[in-house]
Amino acid sequence: MPHLERLLMLDGVVAALRVYDDGTLAEATGHLDQIDTQLAAELCHANGRFMLHNSDMFMTLSGTTGWPARGWMMAGDELSVCGVAEVACFVRNSEVSFNEVFRTLTEI
């Protein structure tokens, strides 16, 4: 949990979670109610898997190395989700520095 707490210390981060490789919730912290945490874990797991699949296809089609992508983001009007590997966080767009979020996600 200490790693997830690092994310919550950043301005604009509402909640953070870590998922197992099968998409189940490993741990969560912040302002997600218990009913939504497993759904959030499944969403984050699925998006991470899609990103890996798409980056593999991009590398094959382009012949360009440097993939797979190291993270992903789903941007909404007010709230967004950012993820790297098995860790993701929900952020308020108006308050967050996405550079800080991705730097911290990468360090974790």
C-alpha positions in Angstrom: 0.0 0.0 0.0 2.8 2.6 0.6 3.3 2.8 -3.2 -0.3 3.6 -3.8 -0.2 6.2 -1.0 2.5 8.0 -3.0 0.0 8.6 -5.8 -2.6 10.0 -3.4 -0.2 12.6 -2.3 -0.2 14.1 -5.8 -2.6 17.0 -6.5 -5.7 15.8 -8.3 -5.3 12.1 -7.6 -8.6 10.7 -6.3 -7.9 7.0 -6.0 -5.3 4.4 -6.9 -5.4 0.7 -7.4 -3.2 -2.3 -8.2 -4.6 -5.3 -10.1 -3.5 -8.9 -10.4 -2.6 -10.3 -13.8 -6.1 -11.9 -14.1 -7.8 -8.5 -13.6 -8.9 -9.0 -10.0 -8.3 -6.2 -7.4 -5.1 -6.6 -5.4 -5.4 -3.4 -3.4 -7.0 0.0 -3.6 -6.9 3.3 -1.7 -8.6 6.6 -2.0 -12.2 7.6 -2.8 -13.6 4.6 -4.6 -16.5 2.9 -2.9 -16.3 -0.9 -2.4 -18.9 -1.7 -5.0 -16.9 0.0 -7.8 -13.4 -1.2 -6.9 -13.6 -4.5 -8.7 -15.2 -2.9 -11.8 -12.4 -0.3 -11.7 -9.8 -3.1 -11.5 -11.3 -4.9 -14.5 -11.4 -1.6 -16.5 -7.8 -0.9 -15.8 -6.6 -4.4 -16.5 -8.5 -4.5 -19.8 -7.1 -1.2 -20.9 -3.6 -2.2 -20.1 -4.0 -5.4 -22.1 -5.5 -3.6 -25.1 -2.6 -1.1 -25.0 0.0 -4.0 -25.0 -1.9 -5.7 -27.9 -2.1 -2.5 -29.9 1.5 -1.6 -29.3 2.6 -5.0 -30.5 0.6 -4.5 -33.7 2.0 -1.0 -34.2 5.6 -2.4 -33.8 4.9 -5.1 -36.4 3.2 -2.8 -38.9 5.7 0.0 -38.6 8.9 -1.9 -38.1 9.7 0.7 -35.4 11.2 -0.5 -32.2 10.7 1.1 -28.8 7.3 -0.4 -28.1 5.4 -1.7 -26.1 3.9 1.5 -24.7 4.8 2.1 -21.1 1.5 3.4 -20.0 -2.0 4.4 -21.0 -4.6 7.0 -20.2 -8.4 7.4 -20.7 -9.4 11.0 -20.6 -12.8 12.2 -19.6 -14.3 15.7 -19.3 -13.6 15.9 -15.6 -12.0 12.6 -14.5 -9.3 10.5 -16.2 -7.6 7.2 -15.5 -3.9 6.7 -15.9 -2.1 3.3 -15.8 1.3 1.8 -16.0 1.7 -2.0 -15.6 -0.6 -3.2 -12.8 -1.1 0.2 -11.1 -3.6 2.8 -12.1 -5.1 6.0 -10.6 -8.1 8.1 -11.1 -7.5 11.9 -11.4 -9.4 15.2 -11.6 -8.2 16.8 -14.8 -8.4 20.4 -13.5 -6.1 19.7 -10.6 -3.5 17.1 -11.8 -0.1 17.3 -13.4 -0.2 14.3 -15.8 3.6 14.4 -16.0 3.9 14.0 -12.3 1.3 11.1 -12.3 3.1 9.2 -15.0 6.5 9.8 -13.5 5.2 8.4 -10.2 3.5 5.5 -11.8 6.7 4.6 -13.7 8.7 4.7 -10.4 6.2 2.5 -8.7 
